[in-house]
């Protein structure tokens, strides 16, 4: 199988590197619009092949979508970060144009591809891809909740002084500081509810730290994170390529599930060879459902910008 990663920046390159190291594809195509950028990144990564022992071919290209032909999975990371003084509408307008153009060009050469959207604002960009491409909904996946859930388990592991791989925990809702909802009530440590191990104050701090997890890293390193976002994208590719039927939180199209319609929002789903294959219905209590409704309203507010700009 061929996998394409669009955007050779830190997140895209990290995603491609993870895919190659795990040998999830025969070929990874790394595409960017900056002349020579993807080519340079791909050569650098290929020069690790004999050191790391992988056989995946990594090809870098500048704007040549024909090289992506026949891709089974496409990861879109391209887009601009929000700059000081830039309005939400300006960011959406710029990135929407980029994401829509990329997705449409990819589809010309890979009509059967499954799309994983990482570009921000992720929930709105996923909704844009759904509306503009006309693909079956199971082939459009937003990555955000996968990353947020990984951060949630990290903060839980710090509070519990345990291995994060022994934890289960999910973050639903929008992929934003004020829209994500860490489900502390459902989090478990080796099957035991973490609420039996941590007091309410600690759980609230874990949830709060999770919600500002991205902003915390930006403050520490001066730019957006890339290791975990890139790994999250690669984890979804792995679940698709290997048909793992694995449970992740992903931004997907809702048609009545969780009381929401005409929106792409983060909920627990099963990921396999067909993309997202099943929405898992967690029994939310009134407080959790109210938080999800509020999150959905905020995401819809951003989605309206797409209509106002005639992008959908």
C-alpha positions as CSV (number, residue, x, y, z in Angstrom):
1,X,0.0,0.0,0.0
2,X,1.0,3.6,-0.6
3,X,0.4,6.3,2.1
4,X,0.6,10.0,1.3
5,X,1.4,12.6,3.9
6,X,0.6,16.2,2.8
7,X,2.7,18.8,4.5
8,X,6.4,18.2,5.3
9,X,6.6,20.3,8.4
10,X,7.4,18.9,11.8
11,X,4.0,17.1,12.2
12,X,3.9,15.7,8.7
13,X,7.5,14.6,8.7
14,X,7.1,13.0,12.1
15,X,4.0,11.2,10.9
16,X,5.9,9.9,7.8
17,X,8.9,8.8,9.9
18,X,6.6,6.8,12.2
19,X,4.8,5.2,9.3
20,X,8.2,4.2,7.7
21,X,9.7,2.9,10.9
22,X,6.7,0.6,11.5
23,X,6.7,-0.4,7.8
24,X,3.0,0.3,7.5
25,X,3.3,0.9,3.7
26,X,5.5,-0.1,0.8
27,X,5.9,3.6,0.0
28,X,5.3,6.9,1.8
29,X,4.9,10.0,-0.3
30,X,5.7,13.2,1.5
31,X,4.3,16.2,-0.4
32,X,4.8,19.9,0.2
33,X,4.5,23.2,-1.8
34,X,7.9,24.5,-0.7
35,X,10.5,23.7,-3.3
36,X,12.8,20.9,-2.2
37,X,11.5,20.7,1.3
38,X,9.8,17.4,1.1
39,X,12.6,16.0,-1.0
40,X,15.1,17.0,1.6
41,X,13.1,15.5,4.5
42,X,12.6,12.3,2.6
43,X,16.3,11.9,1.8
44,X,17.2,12.5,5.4
45,X,14.7,9.9,6.6
46,X,15.8,7.4,3.9
47,X,19.3,7.7,5.2
48,X,18.1,6.2,8.5
49,X,16.8,3.1,6.8
50,X,19.9,1.0,7.2
51,X,20.3,2.2,10.7
52,X,16.8,1.5,11.8
53,X,16.2,-1.5,9.6
54,X,13.0,-0.5,7.7
55,X,12.3,-1.2,4.0
56,X,9.6,1.4,3.3
57,X,10.4,3.7,0.5
58,X,10.0,7.4,1.3
59,X,9.5,9.8,-1.7
60,X,9.4,13.6,-1.4
61,X,7.7,15.7,-4.0
62,X,7.0,19.4,-4.5
63,X,3.4,19.9,-5.6
64,X,3.3,16.9,-7.9
65,X,0.0,15.1,-7.0
66,X,0.5,12.5,-9.7
67,X,3.2,10.9,-7.5
68,X,0.5,10.3,-4.9
69,X,-1.6,8.1,-7.3
70,X,-3.0,4.9,-5.8
71,X,-2.7,6.0,-2.1
72,X,-4.8,4.0,0.3
73,X,-4.5,6.5,3.1
74,X,-3.8,10.2,3.0
75,X,-2.8,12.3,6.0
76,X,-3.4,16.1,5.6
77,X,-1.2,18.2,7.9
78,X,-0.9,21.3,5.7
79,X,-2.0,24.7,6.7
80,X,-0.8,27.8,8.6
81,X,-0.7,28.2,12.4
82,X,-2.7,31.2,13.8
83,X,-0.4,34.2,14.0
84,X,-0.7,37.2,16.3
85,X,-3.5,39.5,15.2
86,X,-5.1,36.9,12.9
87,X,-8.8,36.4,13.4
88,X,-10.4,33.0,13.6
89,X,-12.2,33.8,10.4
90,X,-8.9,34.6,8.6
91,X,-7.3,31.4,9.8
92,X,-10.3,29.3,8.7
93,X,-10.4,31.0,5.4
94,X,-6.7,30.4,4.6
95,X,-6.5,26.9,5.9
96,X,-9.9,25.9,4.3
97,X,-8.6,26.9,0.9
98,X,-5.4,24.9,1.4
99,X,-7.2,21.8,2.8
100,X,-9.9,21.8,0.2
101,X,-7.4,22.2,-2.7
102,X,-5.2,19.5,-1.3
103,X,-8.1,17.0,-0.8
104,X,-9.5,17.6,-4.2
105,X,-6.2,17.2,-6.0
106,X,-5.4,14.0,-4.0
107,X,-8.8,12.5,-4.9
108,X,-8.1,12.9,-8.6
109,X,-5.3,10.3,-8.3
110,X,-6.5,8.3,-5.3
111,X,-10.3,8.0,-5.6
112,X,-10.5,5.2,-3.0
113,X,-8.3,6.9,-0.3
114,X,-9.2,7.3,3.3
115,X,-8.5,10.8,4.6
116,X,-7.0,11.6,8.0
117,X,-7.2,15.4,8.7
118,X,-4.8,17.0,11.2
119,X,-4.8,20.6,9.9
120,X,-6.4,23.1,12.2
121,X,-9.0,24.1,13.2
122,X,-9.3,20.3,12.9
123,X,-13.0,19.8,13.5
124,X,-13.9,22.5,10.9
125,X,-11.4,21.2,8.4
126,X,-12.8,17.6,8.8
127,X,-16.3,19.0,8.2
128,X,-15.0,20.8,5.1
129,X,-13.5,17.6,3.7
130,X,-16.7,15.8,4.3
131,X,-18.9,18.4,2.6
132,X,-16.6,19.2,-0.3
133,X,-15.4,15.8,-1.4
134,X,-18.7,13.9,-1.4
135,X,-17.1,10.7,0.0
136,X,-18.7,8.1,2.2
137,X,-18.5,9.5,5.8
138,X,-16.4,6.6,7.0
139,X,-13.5,7.7,4.8
140,X,-13.1,11.1,6.5
141,X,-11.4,11.1,9.9
142,X,-10.2,14.0,12.1
143,X,-7.2,13.1,14.3
144,X,-7.7,15.5,17.2
145,X,-9.3,13.2,19.8
146,X,-6.6,10.6,19.4
147,X,-4.0,13.1,20.4
148,X,-6.1,14.6,23.2
149,X,-6.8,11.1,24.7
150,X,-3.1,10.3,24.6
151,X,-2.4,13.5,26.5
152,X,-5.1,12.6,29.0
153,X,-3.5,9.3,29.7
154,X,-0.1,11.0,30.1
155,X,-1.5,13.3,32.8
156,X,-3.3,10.4,34.5
157,X,-0.1,8.4,34.5
158,X,1.7,11.3,36.2
159,X,-1.0,11.6,38.9
160,X,-1.0,7.8,39.4
161,X,2.8,7.3,39.0
162,X,2.0,4.4,36.6
163,X,2.8,3.4,33.0
164,X,0.4,5.2,30.6
165,X,0.0,2.0,28.6
166,X,-1.9,0.5,31.6
167,X,-4.5,3.2,31.3
168,X,-7.7,3.6,29.2
169,X,-9.1,7.1,28.8
170,X,-11.0,9.1,26.2
171,X,-11.4,12.7,25.4
172,X,-14.5,13.6,23.4
173,X,-15.8,16.9,21.8
174,X,-14.0,19.5,19.8
175,X,-10.2,19.6,19.5
176,X,-9.7,22.9,21.4
177,X,-8.7,24.1,24.8
178,X,-12.3,25.0,25.7
179,X,-14.2,22.4,23.7
180,X,-12.6,19.0,24.6
181,X,-14.1,16.9,27.4
182,X,-11.8,14.4,29.2
183,X,-14.1,11.6,30.4
184,X,-12.6,11.1,33.9
185,X,-15.6,9.0,34.9
186,X,-14.8,6.3,32.3
187,X,-11.0,6.3,32.7
188,X,-9.5,3.1,34.1
189,X,-6.2,1.7,35.3
190,X,-6.0,-2.0,34.5
191,X,-9.8,-2.1,34.5
192,X,-10.1,-0.3,37.8
193,X,-11.9,3.1,37.6
194,X,-9.3,5.8,38.3
195,X,-11.9,7.6,40.4
196,X,-11.3,4.9,43.0
197,X,-7.6,5.8,43.1
198,X,-7.6,9.6,42.7
199,X,-9.7,12.2,44.5
200,X,-12.0,14.6,42.7
201,X,-9.7,17.5,43.0
202,X,-6.8,15.6,41.4
203,X,-9.1,14.3,38.6
204,X,-10.2,17.9,37.9
205,X,-6.6,19.0,37.7
206,X,-5.8,16.1,35.3
207,X,-8.7,17.2,33.1
208,X,-7.7,20.8,33.2
209,X,-4.1,20.0,32.3
210,X,-5.3,17.9,29.4
211,X,-7.4,20.7,28.0
212,X,-4.4,23.0,27.9
213,X,-2.0,20.3,26.9
214,X,-1.2,21.8,23.5
215,X,-0.9,25.4,24.8
216,X,1.4,24.2,27.6
217,X,3.8,22.7,25.1
218,X,3.7,25.8,22.9
219,X,4.6,27.9,26.0
220,X,7.5,25.6,26.8
221,X,9.1,25.1,23.4
222,X,7.8,28.2,21.6
223,X,5.9,26.4,18.9
224,X,3.3,23.8,18.4
225,X,4.1,20.2,19.4
226,X,4.9,17.6,16.7
227,X,6.0,14.3,18.2
228,X,2.7,13.3,19.7
229,X,0.5,14.8,16.8
230,X,2.6,13.0,14.2
231,X,2.5,9.7,16.2
232,X,-1.3,10.1,16.6
233,X,-1.7,10.4,12.8
234,X,0.5,7.3,12.3
235,X,-1.4,5.3,14.9
236,X,-4.6,5.9,12.9
237,X,-2.8,4.9,9.7
238,X,-1.7,1.7,11.4
239,X,-5.2,0.9,12.6
240,X,-6.5,1.2,9.0
241,X,-3.6,-0.6,7.2
242,X,-3.6,-3.5,9.6
243,X,-7.4,-3.5,10.1
244,X,-6.9,-3.4,13.8
245,X,-10.5,-2.6,14.8
246,X,-9.0,-0.4,17.5
247,X,-10.9,2.1,19.6
248,X,-9.9,5.7,19.3
249,X,-11.5,9.1,19.8
250,X,-11.8,10.7,16.3
251,X,-13.6,13.6,14.7
252,X,-16.3,12.0,12.5
253,X,-19.6,12.8,11.0
254,X,-22.5,12.5,13.4
255,X,-26.1,11.8,12.2
256,X,-28.0,11.7,15.5
257,X,-25.3,9.9,17.6
258,X,-24.7,11.6,21.0
259,X,-27.6,13.9,20.1
260,X,-25.7,15.7,17.4
261,X,-26.3,16.0,13.6
262,X,-24.6,17.8,10.7
263,X,-21.3,18.1,12.4
264,X,-17.9,16.4,12.7
265,X,-17.0,16.0,16.3
266,X,-14.7,13.8,18.5
267,X,-16.4,10.6,19.7
268,X,-15.1,7.0,20.4
269,X,-15.0,5.0,17.1
270,X,-13.6,1.7,15.9
271,X,-10.9,2.2,13.2
272,X,-10.2,-0.5,10.7
273,X,-9.6,-1.2,7.0
274,X,-12.7,0.7,5.9
275,X,-11.8,3.9,7.9
276,X,-14.1,4.5,10.9
277,X,-16.4,1.6,11.1
278,X,-18.5,2.1,14.2
279,X,-19.4,4.8,16.7
280,X,-19.2,3.5,20.3
281,X,-22.0,5.0,22.4
282,X,-20.7,5.9,25.8
283,X,-23.6,6.5,28.2
284,X,-23.0,10.1,29.2
285,X,-24.6,11.6,32.2
286,X,-26.4,14.9,32.1
287,X,-23.3,17.0,32.9
288,X,-21.2,15.2,30.3
289,X,-23.9,15.6,27.7
290,X,-24.4,19.2,28.4
291,X,-20.6,19.8,28.0
292,X,-20.7,17.9,24.7
293,X,-23.6,20.0,23.5
294,X,-21.7,23.2,24.4
295,X,-18.7,21.9,22.6
296,X,-20.8,21.1,19.5
297,X,-22.2,24.6,19.5
298,X,-18.7,26.1,19.5
299,X,-17.6,23.9,16.6
300,X,-20.8,24.9,14.7
301,X,-19.9,28.5,15.2
302,X,-16.6,27.9,13.4
303,X,-18.3,25.8,10.7
304,X,-20.5,28.7,9.9
305,X,-17.5,30.6,8.6
306,X,-17.2,28.0,5.8
307,X,-20.7,28.8,4.6
308,X,-20.2,32.5,4.9
309,X,-17.1,32.2,2.7
310,X,-18.9,30.0,0.2
311,X,-16.5,27.1,0.8
312,X,-19.2,24.5,1.3
